[in-house]
Amino acid sequence: MSYEKVKQAKQIVVGTKQTVKALKDNNMDELILAEDADPAVIKNVIQVANDMNIPISMVDSMKKLGKVCGIEVGAAAVAVIY
């Protein structure tokens, strides 16, 4: 389901650093995280999303999430605007 959200989003921001910045700028609707991402890598993103009251959805695979985003590598975090 969340893969579909990424496909239908008006805008996406891929990657943990860019996602944190977008969340702090308060212009994202939802955060999508890969369950197989390293917890140390996504810890800060989760904290910022919680602080900003941004909903978080999980998907099963970094590889699939990256593919849906149109990149050749896995993606741990994606922020979306609907």
N, CA, C and O atoms as a CHARMM CRD file, in Angstrom:
* protein
*
  328
    1    1 MET  N      0.82200  -1.19300   0.00000 PROA 1      0.00000
    2    1 MET  CA     0.00000   0.00000   0.00000 PROA 1      0.00000
    3    1 MET  C      0.86800   1.26000   0.00000 PROA 1      0.00000
    4    1 MET  O      0.61400   2.17600  -0.78200 PROA 1      0.00000
    5    2 SER  N      1.86900   1.32200   0.84500 PROA 2      0.00000
    6    2 SER  CA     2.70100   2.52000   0.91000 PROA 2      0.00000
    7    2 SER  C      3.53000   2.71700  -0.35100 PROA 2      0.00000
    8    2 SER  O      3.88900   3.84400  -0.69200 PROA 2      0.00000
    9    3 TYR  N      3.83800   1.61600  -1.05000 PROA 3      0.00000
   10    3 TYR  CA     4.52600   1.76700  -2.32900 PROA 3      0.00000
   11    3 TYR  C      3.63600   2.55800  -3.28300 PROA 3      0.00000
   12    3 TYR  O      4.12500   3.39900  -4.03800 PROA 3      0.00000
   13    4 GLU  N      2.33600   2.29300  -3.25100 PROA 4      0.00000
   14    4 GLU  CA     1.38700   3.02100  -4.09700 PROA 4      0.00000
   15    4 GLU  C      1.34900   4.49800  -3.71300 PROA 4      0.00000
   16    4 GLU  O      1.23900   5.36100  -4.58300 PROA 4      0.00000
   17    5 LYS  N      1.44000   4.79200  -2.42000 PROA 5      0.00000
   18    5 LYS  CA     1.46100   6.18200  -1.97400 PROA 5      0.00000
   19    5 LYS  C      2.64300   6.92000  -2.58300 PROA 5      0.00000
   20    5 LYS  O      2.51800   8.07400  -2.99400 PROA 5      0.00000
   21    6 VAL  N      3.78100   6.25700  -2.63800 PROA 6      0.00000
   22    6 VAL  CA     4.97100   6.87500  -3.22200 PROA 6      0.00000
   23    6 VAL  C      4.75100   7.11900  -4.71000 PROA 6      0.00000
   24    6 VAL  O      5.08200   8.19000  -5.21900 PROA 6      0.00000
   25    7 LYS  N      4.19800   6.14000  -5.40300 PROA 7      0.00000
   26    7 LYS  CA     3.95500   6.27600  -6.84000 PROA 7      0.00000
   27    7 LYS  C      2.99600   7.41900  -7.14300 PROA 7      0.00000
   28    7 LYS  O      3.15400   8.10500  -8.15300 PROA 7      0.00000
   29    8 GLN  N      1.99900   7.63500  -6.27700 PROA 8      0.00000
   30    8 GLN  CA     0.96400   8.63300  -6.52500 PROA 8      0.00000
   31    8 GLN  C      1.28500  10.00000  -5.94200 PROA 8      0.00000
   32    8 GLN  O      0.52300  10.94500  -6.14800 PROA 8      0.00000
   33    9 ALA  N      2.38600  10.12900  -5.22300 PROA 9      0.00000
   34    9 ALA  CA     2.73500  11.38900  -4.56200 PROA 9      0.00000
   35    9 ALA  C      3.03200  12.48400  -5.57800 PROA 9      0.00000
   36    9 ALA  O      3.55500  12.22000  -6.66100 PROA 9      0.00000
   37   10 LYS  N      2.69300  13.70900  -5.21300 PROA 10     0.00000
   38   10 LYS  CA     3.02400  14.86500  -6.04800 PROA 10     0.00000
   39   10 LYS  C      4.52200  15.11600  -6.02100 PROA 10     0.00000
   40   10 LYS  O      5.12000  15.48800  -7.03100 PROA 10     0.00000
   41   11 GLN  N      5.12000  14.91000  -4.85700 PROA 11     0.00000
   42   11 GLN  CA     6.55400  15.14000  -4.69000 PROA 11     0.00000
   43   11 GLN  C      7.09600  14.14400  -3.67400 PROA 11     0.00000
   44   11 GLN  O      6.41100  13.78400  -2.71700 PROA 11     0.00000
   45   12 ILE  N      8.33200  13.70100  -3.89200 PROA 12     0.00000
   46   12 ILE  CA     8.99800  12.83400  -2.92600 PROA 12     0.00000
   47   12 ILE  C     10.38400  13.39400  -2.62200 PROA 12     0.00000
   48   12 ILE  O     11.00100  14.07500  -3.44100 PROA 12     0.00000
   49   13 VAL  N     10.84100  13.08700  -1.43200 PROA 13     0.00000
   50   13 VAL  CA    12.21200  13.40100  -1.02500 PROA 13     0.00000
   51   13 VAL  C     12.80400  12.08600  -0.54600 PROA 13     0.00000
   52   13 VAL  O     12.26500  11.44900   0.35900 PROA 13     0.00000
   53   14 VAL  N     13.91800  11.67800  -1.15500 PROA 14     0.00000
   54   14 VAL  CA    14.50300  10.37100  -0.88300 PROA 14     0.00000
   55   14 VAL  C     15.80000  10.53400  -0.09900 PROA 14     0.00000
   56   14 VAL  O     16.60400  11.42600  -0.37300 PROA 14     0.00000
   57   15 GLY  N     15.98400   9.65800   0.87500 PROA 15     0.00000
   58   15 GLY  CA    17.21900   9.64100   1.65400 PROA 15     0.00000
   59   15 GLY  C     17.01900  10.24600   3.02800 PROA 15     0.00000
   60   15 GLY  O     16.19600  11.14200   3.21300 PROA 15     0.00000
   61   16 THR  N     17.77500   9.75300   3.98400 PROA 16     0.00000
   62   16 THR  CA    17.55600  10.16600   5.36800 PROA 16     0.00000
   63   16 THR  C     17.90300  11.63400   5.60700 PROA 16     0.00000
   64   16 THR  O     17.12900  12.34000   6.25400 PROA 16     0.00000
   65   17 LYS  N     19.02400  12.10600   5.11300 PROA 17     0.00000
   66   17 LYS  CA    19.41800  13.49900   5.35300 PROA 17     0.00000
   67   17 LYS  C     18.43900  14.47300   4.70000 PROA 17     0.00000
   68   17 LYS  O     18.01500  15.44400   5.32700 PROA 17     0.00000
   69   18 GLN  N     18.08400  14.21500   3.45000 PROA 18     0.00000
   70   18 GLN  CA    17.17300  15.09100   2.74000 PROA 18     0.00000
   71   18 GLN  C     15.77300  15.03200   3.36100 PROA 18     0.00000
   72   18 GLN  O     15.06800  16.04000   3.41600 PROA 18     0.00000
   73   19 THR  N     15.37900  13.84200   3.82500 PROA 19     0.00000
   74   19 THR  CA    14.07200  13.66600   4.44700 PROA 19     0.00000
   75   19 THR  C     13.98300  14.43300   5.75600 PROA 19     0.00000
   76   19 THR  O     12.96800  15.07500   6.02800 PROA 19     0.00000
   77   20 VAL  N     15.03000  14.37600   6.57100 PROA 20     0.00000
   78   20 VAL  CA    15.04600  15.13500   7.82700 PROA 20     0.00000
   79   20 VAL  C     14.89100  16.62200   7.54000 PROA 20     0.00000
   80   20 VAL  O     14.12200  17.30800   8.21300 PROA 20     0.00000
   81   21 LYS  N     15.61400  17.12400   6.54700 PROA 21     0.00000
   82   21 LYS  CA    15.52200  18.54400   6.19900 PROA 21     0.00000
   83   21 LYS  C     14.10500  18.90000   5.75400 PROA 21     0.00000
   84   21 LYS  O     13.56000  19.92000   6.17700 PROA 21     0.00000
   85   22 ALA  N     13.51000  18.07000   4.90900 PROA 22     0.00000
   86   22 ALA  CA    12.15500  18.33500   4.42500 PROA 22     0.00000
   87   22 ALA  C     11.14600  18.28900   5.57300 PROA 22     0.00000
   88   22 ALA  O     10.23100  19.11100   5.62700 PROA 22     0.00000
   89   23 LEU  N     11.30700  17.34500   6.47700 PROA 23     0.00000
   90   23 LEU  CA    10.39900  17.25600   7.62700 PROA 23     0.00000
   91   23 LEU  C     10.52400  18.49200   8.51600 PROA 23     0.00000
   92   23 LEU  O      9.51800  19.02800   8.98300 PROA 23     0.00000
   93   24 LYS  N     11.75100  18.94200   8.74900 PROA 24     0.00000
   94   24 LYS  CA    11.96500  20.12500   9.58100 PROA 24     0.00000
   95   24 LYS  C     11.39300  21.38300   8.92800 PROA 24     0.00000
   96   24 LYS  O     10.95400  22.30300   9.61800 PROA 24     0.00000
   97   25 ASP  N     11.40100  21.41400   7.60300 PROA 25     0.00000
   98   25 ASP  CA    10.79900  22.53400   6.87300 PROA 25     0.00000
   99   25 ASP  C      9.27600  22.46600   6.91000 PROA 25     0.00000
  100   25 ASP  O      8.58700  23.38200   6.46100 PROA 25     0.00000
  101   26 ASN  N      8.75700  21.34900   7.46000 PROA 26     0.00000
  102   26 ASN  CA     7.32100  21.15000   7.66900 PROA 26     0.00000
  103   26 ASN  C      6.49900  21.21100   6.38700 PROA 26     0.00000
  104   26 ASN  O      5.41900  21.80100   6.35800 PROA 26     0.00000
  105   27 ASN  N      7.01400  20.60200   5.34100 PROA 27     0.00000
  106   27 ASN  CA     6.24800  20.60900   4.10600 PROA 27     0.00000
  107   27 ASN  C      6.05700  19.20400   3.53500 PROA 27     0.00000
  108   27 ASN  O      5.95000  19.03500   2.32000 PROA 27     0.00000
  109   28 MET  N      6.01600  18.20900   4.39900 PROA 28     0.00000
  110   28 MET  CA     5.78500  16.83700   3.98000 PROA 28     0.00000
  111   28 MET  C      4.54200  16.28700   4.66600 PROA 28     0.00000
  112   28 MET  O      4.22200  16.66800   5.79200 PROA 28     0.00000
  113   29 ASP  N      3.84400  15.38800   3.97600 PROA 29     0.00000
  114   29 ASP  CA     2.60600  14.82300   4.51600 PROA 29     0.00000
  115   29 ASP  C      2.80700  13.51300   5.26100 PROA 29     0.00000
  116   29 ASP  O      2.07900  13.21200   6.20700 PROA 29     0.00000
  117   30 GLU  N      3.79900  12.73100   4.83200 PROA 30     0.00000
  118   30 GLU  CA     3.99500  11.41300   5.43800 PROA 30     0.00000
  119   30 GLU  C      5.42900  10.95700   5.23500 PROA 30     0.00000
  120   30 GLU  O      6.08600  11.32900   4.26300 PROA 30     0.00000
  121   31 LEU  N      5.90000  10.14600   6.16800 PROA 31     0.00000
  122   31 LEU  CA     7.22500   9.53400   6.08100 PROA 31     0.00000
  123   31 LEU  C      7.04300   8.04900   5.84200 PROA 31     0.00000
  124   31 LEU  O      6.25300   7.39400   6.52100 PROA 31     0.00000
  125   32 ILE  N      7.77400   7.52300   4.87700 PROA 32     0.00000
  126   32 ILE  CA     7.72800   6.09400   4.59600 PROA 32     0.00000
  127   32 ILE  C      9.12200   5.52500   4.83000 PROA 32     0.00000
  128   32 ILE  O     10.10800   5.99700   4.26300 PROA 32     0.00000
  129   33 LEU  N      9.18100   4.50300   5.67600 PROA 33     0.00000
  130   33 LEU  CA    10.44400   3.88600   6.04500 PROA 33     0.00000
  131   33 LEU  C     10.47500   2.41900   5.64300 PROA 33     0.00000
  132   33 LEU  O      9.44500   1.74500   5.63700 PROA 33     0.00000
  133   34 ALA  N     11.66200   1.93200   5.30900 PROA 34     0.00000
  134   34 ALA  CA    11.84800   0.51900   4.99100 PROA 34     0.00000
  135   34 ALA  C     12.15500  -0.24500   6.27200 PROA 34     0.00000
  136   34 ALA  O     13.02000   0.15800   7.05000 PROA 34     0.00000
  137   35 GLU  N     11.45000  -1.34000   6.48700 PROA 35     0.00000
  138   35 GLU  CA    11.64400  -2.15400   7.68700 PROA 35     0.00000
  139   35 GLU  C     13.03800  -2.75800   7.77000 PROA 35     0.00000
  140   35 GLU  O     13.54400  -3.00400   8.86500 PROA 35     0.00000
  141   36 ASP  N     13.66500  -2.99900   6.61400 PROA 36     0.00000
  142   36 ASP  CA    14.99400  -3.61500   6.62800 PROA 36     0.00000
  143   36 ASP  C     16.13400  -2.59000   6.68700 PROA 36     0.00000
  144   36 ASP  O     17.29900  -2.95000   6.52300 PROA 36     0.00000
  145   37 ALA  N     15.80100  -1.31800   6.92100 PROA 37     0.00000
  146   37 ALA  CA    16.82800  -0.28600   7.06500 PROA 37     0.00000
  147   37 ALA  C     17.50900  -0.42800   8.42200 PROA 37     0.00000
  148   37 ALA  O     16.90100  -0.89400   9.38600 PROA 37     0.00000
  149   38 ASP  N     18.75800  -0.02600   8.48800 PROA 38     0.00000
  150   38 ASP  CA    19.52000  -0.05500   9.73400 PROA 38     0.00000
  151   38 ASP  C     18.86000   0.90000  10.73100 PROA 38     0.00000
  152   38 ASP  O     18.70200   2.08400  10.43400 PROA 38     0.00000
  153   39 PRO  N     18.47700   0.40400  11.90300 PROA 39     0.00000
  154   39 PRO  CA    17.82600   1.26800  12.89600 PROA 39     0.00000
  155   39 PRO  C     18.62900   2.51900  13.25600 PROA 39     0.00000
  156   39 PRO  O     18.05400   3.57300  13.52700 PROA 39     0.00000
  157   40 ALA  N     19.93700   2.40100  13.25700 PROA 40     0.00000
  158   40 ALA  CA    20.77900   3.55900  13.56700 PROA 40     0.00000
  159   40 ALA  C     20.66100   4.63800  12.49600 PROA 40     0.00000
  160   40 ALA  O     20.79200   5.82800  12.78300 PROA 40     0.00000
  161   41 VAL  N     20.41400   4.21300  11.26300 PROA 41     0.00000
  162   41 VAL  CA    20.30700   5.14900  10.14100 PROA 41     0.00000
  163   41 VAL  C     18.98400   5.91400  10.18800 PROA 41     0.00000
  164   41 VAL  O     18.95000   7.11000   9.89700 PROA 41     0.00000
  165   42 ILE  N     17.91000   5.24000  10.54800 PROA 42     0.00000
  166   42 ILE  CA    16.59200   5.88300  10.50800 PROA 42     0.00000
  167   42 ILE  C     16.12700   6.44800  11.85400 PROA 42     0.00000
  168   42 ILE  O     15.05600   7.04900  11.94000 PROA 42     0.00000
  169   43 LYS  N     16.92500   6.25600  12.89100 PROA 43     0.00000
  170   43 LYS  CA    16.54700   6.72200  14.23300 PROA 43     0.00000
  171   43 LYS  C     16.23800   8.21500  14.25200 PROA 43     0.00000
  172   43 LYS  O     15.20200   8.61800  14.78200 PROA 43     0.00000
  173   44 ASN  N     17.10700   9.03700  13.68900 PROA 44     0.00000
  174   44 ASN  CA    16.92300  10.48600  13.69100 PROA 44     0.00000
  175   44 ASN  C     15.69500  10.89300  12.87300 PROA 44     0.00000
  176   44 ASN  O     14.96000  11.79900  13.26300 PROA 44     0.00000
  177   45 VAL  N     15.47700  10.22700  11.74700 PROA 45     0.00000
  178   45 VAL  CA    14.32700  10.54700  10.89800 PROA 45     0.00000
  179   45 VAL  C     13.02700  10.27700  11.65900 PROA 45     0.00000
  180   45 VAL  O     12.09000  11.07400  11.60300 PROA 45     0.00000
  181   46 ILE  N     12.98100   9.16400  12.35800 PROA 46     0.00000
  182   46 ILE  CA    11.79100   8.81600  13.13800 PROA 46     0.00000
  183   46 ILE  C     11.54900   9.86300  14.22100 PROA 46     0.00000
  184   46 ILE  O     10.41500  10.29300  14.43000 PROA 46     0.00000
  185   47 GLN  N     12.60700  10.27200  14.90400 PROA 47     0.00000
  186   47 GLN  CA    12.47500  11.26700  15.96900 PROA 47     0.00000
  187   47 GLN  C     11.92900  12.58800  15.43000 PROA 47     0.00000
  188   47 GLN  O     11.03500  13.18400  16.03000 PROA 47     0.00000
  189   48 VAL  N     12.46400  13.04200  14.30300 PROA 48     0.00000
  190   48 VAL  CA    12.00500  14.30600  13.71700 PROA 48     0.00000
  191   48 VAL  C     10.54400  14.18500  13.27400 PROA 48     0.00000
  192   48 VAL  O      9.75000  15.09800  13.50000 PROA 48     0.00000
  193   49 ALA  N     10.19200  13.07100  12.64800 PROA 49     0.00000
  194   49 ALA  CA     8.80200  12.87300  12.21600 PROA 49     0.00000
  195   49 ALA  C      7.85200  12.88700  13.41100 PROA 49     0.00000
  196   49 ALA  O      6.78100  13.49100  13.34900 PROA 49     0.00000
  197   50 ASN  N      8.24000  12.22900  14.48900 PROA 50     0.00000
  198   50 ASN  CA     7.41400  12.23000  15.70000 PROA 50     0.00000
  199   50 ASN  C      7.29700  13.63100  16.28600 PROA 50     0.00000
  200   50 ASN  O      6.21500  14.04000  16.70700 PROA 50     0.00000
  201   51 ASP  N      8.39200  14.36000  16.31600 PROA 51     0.00000
  202   51 ASP  CA     8.38200  15.72700  16.83800 PROA 51     0.00000
  203   51 ASP  C      7.47500  16.64000  16.00800 PROA 51     0.00000
  204   51 ASP  O      6.83600  17.54500  16.54400 PROA 51     0.00000
  205   52 MET  N      7.42700  16.39600  14.70600 PROA 52     0.00000
  206   52 MET  CA     6.63900  17.22900  13.79700 PROA 52     0.00000
  207   52 MET  C      5.22400  16.68900  13.58400 PROA 52     0.00000
  208   52 MET  O      4.45100  17.25500  12.81100 PROA 52     0.00000
  209   53 ASN  N      4.88800  15.59400  14.27000 PROA 53     0.00000
  210   53 ASN  CA     3.57400  14.94100  14.12800 PROA 53     0.00000
  211   53 ASN  C      3.27500  14.51100  12.69500 PROA 53     0.00000
  212   53 ASN  O      2.15100  14.64800  12.21200 PROA 53     0.00000
  213   54 ILE  N      4.29300  13.99400  12.03100 PROA 54     0.00000
  214   54 ILE  CA     4.15800  13.47400  10.66600 PROA 54     0.00000
  215   54 ILE  C      3.89800  11.97500  10.76900 PROA 54     0.00000
  216   54 ILE  O      4.65200  11.26600  11.43500 PROA 54     0.00000
  217   55 PRO  N      2.83300  11.47500  10.11200 PROA 55     0.00000
  218   55 PRO  CA     2.57500  10.03400  10.16900 PROA 55     0.00000
  219   55 PRO  C      3.69600   9.22800   9.50400 PROA 55     0.00000
  220   55 PRO  O      4.31600   9.66800   8.53600 PROA 55     0.00000
  221   56 ILE  N      3.93200   8.03900  10.05300 PROA 56     0.00000
  222   56 ILE  CA     4.98200   7.15000   9.54200 PROA 56     0.00000
  223   56 ILE  C      4.34200   5.85200   9.07600 PROA 56     0.00000
  224   56 ILE  O      3.55200   5.23900   9.79400 PROA 56     0.00000
  225   57 SER  N      4.69900   5.44200   7.85600 PROA 57     0.00000
  226   57 SER  CA     4.27300   4.14100   7.32600 PROA 57     0.00000
  227   57 SER  C      5.51700   3.31200   7.06300 PROA 57     0.00000
  228   57 SER  O      6.60100   3.84200   6.82100 PROA 57     0.00000
  229   58 MET  N      5.33900   2.00400   7.11600 PROA 58     0.00000
  230   58 MET  CA     6.46400   1.10600   6.88500 PROA 58     0.00000
  231   58 MET  C      6.22700   0.27400   5.62700 PROA 58     0.00000
  232   58 MET  O      5.09900  -0.11200   5.32000 PROA 58     0.00000
  233   59 VAL  N      7.31100   0.00900   4.91100 PROA 59     0.00000
  234   59 VAL  CA     7.30400  -0.94000   3.79700 PROA 59     0.00000
  235   59 VAL  C      8.36000  -1.98800   4.10100 PROA 59     0.00000
  236   59 VAL  O      9.21500  -1.77500   4.96000 PROA 59     0.00000
  237   60 ASP  N      8.31200  -3.10100   3.41800 PROA 60     0.00000
  238   60 ASP  CA     9.19000  -4.21200   3.78100 PROA 60     0.00000
  239   60 ASP  C     10.60400  -4.13700   3.22800 PROA 60     0.00000
  240   60 ASP  O     11.49400  -4.78800   3.77500 PROA 60     0.00000
  241   61 SER  N     10.85100  -3.37300   2.16900 PROA 61     0.00000
  242   61 SER  CA    12.13100  -3.49500   1.49100 PROA 61     0.00000
  243   61 SER  C     12.72000  -2.16200   1.03100 PROA 61     0.00000
  244   61 SER  O     12.05400  -1.37800   0.35500 PROA 61     0.00000
  245   62 MET  N     13.97800  -1.91700   1.40600 PROA 62     0.00000
  246   62 MET  CA    14.69900  -0.74500   0.90800 PROA 62     0.00000
  247   62 MET  C     14.85400  -0.81900  -0.60700 PROA 62     0.00000
  248   62 MET  O     14.71500   0.18300  -1.30900 PROA 62     0.00000
  249   63 LYS  N     15.14000  -2.00600  -1.09300 PROA 63     0.00000
  250   63 LYS  CA    15.35400  -2.18400  -2.52700 PROA 63     0.00000
  251   63 LYS  C     14.09200  -1.82200  -3.31700 PROA 63     0.00000
  252   63 LYS  O     14.16300  -1.09000  -4.30400 PROA 63     0.00000
  253   64 LYS  N     12.94100  -2.33600  -2.88100 PROA 64     0.00000
  254   64 LYS  CA    11.67500  -2.03200  -3.56000 PROA 64     0.00000
  255   64 LYS  C     11.34000  -0.55300  -3.44500 PROA 64     0.00000
  256   64 LYS  O     10.86600   0.05200  -4.40600 PROA 64     0.00000
  257   65 LEU  N     11.58300   0.03300  -2.27400 PROA 65     0.00000
  258   65 LEU  CA    11.27800   1.45000  -2.07500 PROA 65     0.00000
  259   65 LEU  C     12.14000   2.30900  -2.99400 PROA 65     0.00000
  260   65 LEU  O     11.64900   3.26800  -3.59100 PROA 65     0.00000
  261   66 GLY  N     13.40300   1.97600  -3.10800 PROA 66     0.00000
  262   66 GLY  CA    14.27900   2.69900  -4.03000 PROA 66     0.00000
  263   66 GLY  C     13.80400   2.57800  -5.47100 PROA 66     0.00000
  264   66 GLY  O     13.81000   3.55700  -6.21700 PROA 66     0.00000
  265   67 LYS  N     13.39800   1.38600  -5.85600 PROA 67     0.00000
  266   67 LYS  CA    12.92100   1.15800  -7.22000 PROA 67     0.00000
  267   67 LYS  C     11.67500   1.99200  -7.51100 PROA 67     0.00000
  268   67 LYS  O     11.56400   2.58700  -8.58300 PROA 67     0.00000
  269   68 VAL  N     10.74100   2.03900  -6.56500 PROA 68     0.00000
  270   68 VAL  CA     9.52600   2.83300  -6.73300 PROA 68     0.00000
  271   68 VAL  C      9.87300   4.31700  -6.86300 PROA 68     0.00000
  272   68 VAL  O      9.18600   5.06300  -7.56100 PROA 68     0.00000
  273   69 CYS  N     10.94300   4.73900  -6.18600 PROA 69     0.00000
  274   69 CYS  CA    11.37500   6.13400  -6.24900 PROA 69     0.00000
  275   69 CYS  C     12.16600   6.43900  -7.52100 PROA 69     0.00000
  276   69 CYS  O     12.48200   7.59600  -7.79800 PROA 69     0.00000
  277   70 GLY  N     12.47800   5.41400  -8.28000 PROA 70     0.00000
  278   70 GLY  CA    13.19300   5.60700  -9.53600 PROA 70     0.00000
  279   70 GLY  C     14.69900   5.70400  -9.37800 PROA 70     0.00000
  280   70 GLY  O     15.37700   6.29900 -10.21500 PROA 70     0.00000
  281   71 ILE  N     15.22900   5.11600  -8.30000 PROA 71     0.00000
  282   71 ILE  CA    16.67900   5.12600  -8.12000 PROA 71     0.00000
  283   71 ILE  C     17.20300   3.69500  -8.16800 PROA 71     0.00000
  284   71 ILE  O     16.45600   2.73600  -7.97500 PROA 71     0.00000
  285   72 GLU  N     18.47700   3.57400  -8.42500 PROA 72     0.00000
  286   72 GLU  CA    19.09900   2.26300  -8.61800 PROA 72     0.00000
  287   72 GLU  C     19.50500   1.58000  -7.31500 PROA 72     0.00000
  288   72 GLU  O     19.86500   0.40300  -7.32400 PROA 72     0.00000
  289   73 VAL  N     19.45400   2.29400  -6.20900 PROA 73     0.00000
  290   73 VAL  CA    19.85300   1.75000  -4.91200 PROA 73     0.00000
  291   73 VAL  C     18.67300   1.74600  -3.96900 PROA 73     0.00000
  292   73 VAL  O     17.63300   2.33600  -4.26000 PROA 73     0.00000
  293   74 GLY  N     18.83200   1.08700  -2.84900 PROA 74     0.00000
  294   74 GLY  CA    17.76800   1.03900  -1.85600 PROA 74     0.00000
  295   74 GLY  C     17.55700   2.39100  -1.20100 PROA 74     0.00000
  296   74 GLY  O     18.46500   3.22100  -1.14400 PROA 74     0.00000
  297   75 ALA  N     16.34500   2.59800  -0.70900 PROA 75     0.00000
  298   75 ALA  CA    16.01900   3.82800   0.01500 PROA 75     0.00000
  299   75 ALA  C     15.50500   3.45700   1.40000 PROA 75     0.00000
  300   75 ALA  O     14.57200   2.66300   1.52600 PROA 75     0.00000
  301   76 ALA  N     16.10600   4.02500   2.43300 PROA 76     0.00000
  302   76 ALA  CA    15.67400   3.75300   3.79400 PROA 76     0.00000
  303   76 ALA  C     14.47500   4.60700   4.17200 PROA 76     0.00000
  304   76 ALA  O     13.58900   4.15900   4.90000 PROA 76     0.00000
  305   77 ALA  N     14.45000   5.85800   3.66700 PROA 77     0.00000
  306   77 ALA  CA    13.40700   6.80400   4.05600 PROA 77     0.00000
  307   77 ALA  C     12.97500   7.63600   2.86100 PROA 77     0.00000
  308   77 ALA  O     13.79300   8.05000   2.03900 PROA 77     0.00000
  309   78 VAL  N     11.66900   7.87100   2.78200 PROA 78     0.00000
  310   78 VAL  CA    11.09800   8.72300   1.73800 PROA 78     0.00000
  311   78 VAL  C     10.01600   9.57900   2.37500 PROA 78     0.00000
  312   78 VAL  O      9.12600   9.06200   3.05000 PROA 78     0.00000
  313   79 ALA  N     10.09100  10.87700   2.16200 PROA 79     0.00000
  314   79 ALA  CA     9.02900  11.78800   2.60100 PROA 79     0.00000
  315   79 ALA  C      8.17700  12.11100   1.38200 PROA 79     0.00000
  316   79 ALA  O      8.70600  12.29800   0.28700 PROA 79     0.00000
  317   80 VAL  N      6.87000  12.17600   1.56200 PROA 80     0.00000
  318   80 VAL  CA     5.97900  12.41200   0.43500 PROA 80     0.00000
  319   80 VAL  C      5.01800  13.57500   0.69300 PROA 80     0.00000
  320   80 VAL  O      4.62800  13.85500   1.82700 PROA 80     0.00000
  321   81 ILE  N      4.65200  14.24000  -0.41100 PROA 81     0.00000
  322   81 ILE  CA     3.58300  15.23400  -0.43200 PROA 81     0.00000
  323   81 ILE  C      2.51700  14.68100  -1.35700 PROA 81     0.00000
  324   81 ILE  O      2.81100  14.25800  -2.47500 PROA 81     0.00000
  325   82 TYR  N      1.27500  14.68600  -0.88700 PROA 82     0.00000
  326   82 TYR  CA     0.17300  14.17100  -1.70200 PROA 82     0.00000
  327   82 TYR  C     -0.47000  15.25600  -2.52400 PROA 82     0.00000
  328   82 TYR  O     -1.41500  14.99000  -3.26600 PROA 82     0.00000
